[in-house]
Protein backbone atom coordinates (compact mmCIF):
# COMPACT_ATOMS: atom_id res chain seq x y z
CA UNK A 1 0.00 0.00 0.00
CA UNK A 2 1.38 3.37 -0.98
CA UNK A 3 0.80 6.13 1.51
CA UNK A 4 1.74 9.73 0.84
CA UNK A 5 4.09 11.52 3.18
CA UNK A 6 1.18 13.68 4.33
CA UNK A 7 -0.99 10.66 5.11
CA UNK A 8 1.89 9.00 6.96
CA UNK A 9 2.39 12.18 9.00
CA UNK A 10 -1.33 12.32 9.79
CA UNK A 11 -1.30 8.69 10.95
CA UNK A 12 1.70 9.23 13.22
CA UNK A 13 0.14 12.38 14.69
CA UNK A 14 -3.14 10.50 15.31
CA UNK A 15 -1.28 7.78 17.19
CA UNK A 16 0.67 10.28 19.30
CA UNK A 17 -2.38 12.44 20.00
CA UNK A 18 -4.32 9.31 20.98
CA UNK A 19 -1.55 8.49 23.43
CA UNK A 20 -1.75 12.02 24.90
CA UNK A 21 -5.54 11.67 25.25
CA UNK A 22 -5.07 8.31 26.95
CA UNK A 23 -2.56 9.68 29.45
CA UNK A 24 -4.79 12.60 30.39
CA UNK A 25 -7.93 10.50 30.79
CA UNK A 26 -6.44 7.32 32.26
CA UNK A 27 -7.56 5.05 29.41
CA UNK A 28 -5.49 2.75 27.21
CA UNK A 29 -3.63 4.09 24.19
CA UNK A 30 -5.95 2.13 21.89
CA UNK A 31 -9.01 3.68 23.56
CA UNK A 32 -7.44 7.15 23.27
CA UNK A 33 -6.74 6.55 19.58
CA UNK A 34 -10.29 5.25 19.01
CA UNK A 35 -11.78 8.25 20.82
CA UNK A 36 -9.80 10.63 18.61
CA UNK A 37 -10.63 8.79 15.40
CA UNK A 38 -14.35 8.80 16.24
CA UNK A 39 -14.39 12.56 16.83
CA UNK A 40 -14.72 15.60 14.60
CA UNK A 41 -11.13 16.44 15.52
CA UNK A 42 -10.05 13.09 14.08
CA UNK A 43 -11.99 13.82 10.89
CA UNK A 44 -10.36 17.22 10.63
CA UNK A 45 -6.91 15.73 11.12
CA UNK A 46 -7.29 13.65 7.96
CA UNK A 47 -8.99 16.37 5.90
CA UNK A 48 -6.53 18.25 3.70
CA UNK A 49 -8.85 21.28 3.71
CA UNK A 50 -7.86 21.80 7.33
CA UNK A 51 -4.26 22.15 8.35
CA UNK A 52 -4.65 20.49 11.73
CA UNK A 53 -1.94 18.00 10.81
CA UNK A 54 0.54 20.89 10.61
CA UNK A 55 0.42 21.00 14.42
CA UNK A 56 1.88 18.67 17.00
CA UNK A 57 0.13 15.86 18.86
CA UNK A 58 -0.38 17.89 22.04
CA UNK A 59 -2.18 20.61 20.07
CA UNK A 60 -4.37 18.00 18.38
CA UNK A 61 -5.19 16.41 21.75
CA UNK A 62 -6.06 19.87 23.13
CA UNK A 63 -8.41 20.43 20.18
CA UNK A 64 -10.02 17.07 20.95
CA UNK A 65 -10.62 18.11 24.56
CA UNK A 66 -12.05 21.47 23.44
CA UNK A 67 -14.45 19.58 21.19
CA UNK A 68 -15.53 17.29 24.03
CA UNK A 69 -15.94 20.21 26.45
CA UNK A 70 -18.23 21.93 23.93
CA UNK A 71 -20.54 18.90 23.69
SVG drawing of the C-alpha trace seen along z (x, -y; Angstrom):
<svg xmlns="http://www.w3.org/2000/svg" viewBox="-23 -25 30 27">
<polyline fill="none" stroke="black" stroke-width="0.4" points="0.0,0.0 1.4,-3.4 0.8,-6.1 1.7,-9.7 4.1,-11.5 1.2,-13.7 -1.0,-10.7 1.9,-9.0 2.4,-12.2 -1.3,-12.3 -1.3,-8.7 1.7,-9.2 0.1,-12.4 -3.1,-10.5 -1.3,-7.8 0.7,-10.3 -2.4,-12.4 -4.3,-9.3 -1.6,-8.5 -1.8,-12.0 -5.5,-11.7 -5.1,-8.3 -2.6,-9.7 -4.8,-12.6 -7.9,-10.5 -6.4,-7.3 -7.6,-5.0 -5.5,-2.7 -3.6,-4.1 -5.9,-2.1 -9.0,-3.7 -7.4,-7.1 -6.7,-6.6 -10.3,-5.3 -11.8,-8.2 -9.8,-10.6 -10.6,-8.8 -14.3,-8.8 -14.4,-12.6 -14.7,-15.6 -11.1,-16.4 -10.1,-13.1 -12.0,-13.8 -10.4,-17.2 -6.9,-15.7 -7.3,-13.6 -9.0,-16.4 -6.5,-18.3 -8.9,-21.3 -7.9,-21.8 -4.3,-22.1 -4.6,-20.5 -1.9,-18.0 0.5,-20.9 0.4,-21.0 1.9,-18.7 0.1,-15.9 -0.4,-17.9 -2.2,-20.6 -4.4,-18.0 -5.2,-16.4 -6.1,-19.9 -8.4,-20.4 -10.0,-17.1 -10.6,-18.1 -12.0,-21.5 -14.5,-19.6 -15.5,-17.3 -15.9,-20.2 -18.2,-21.9 -20.5,-18.9"/>
</svg>
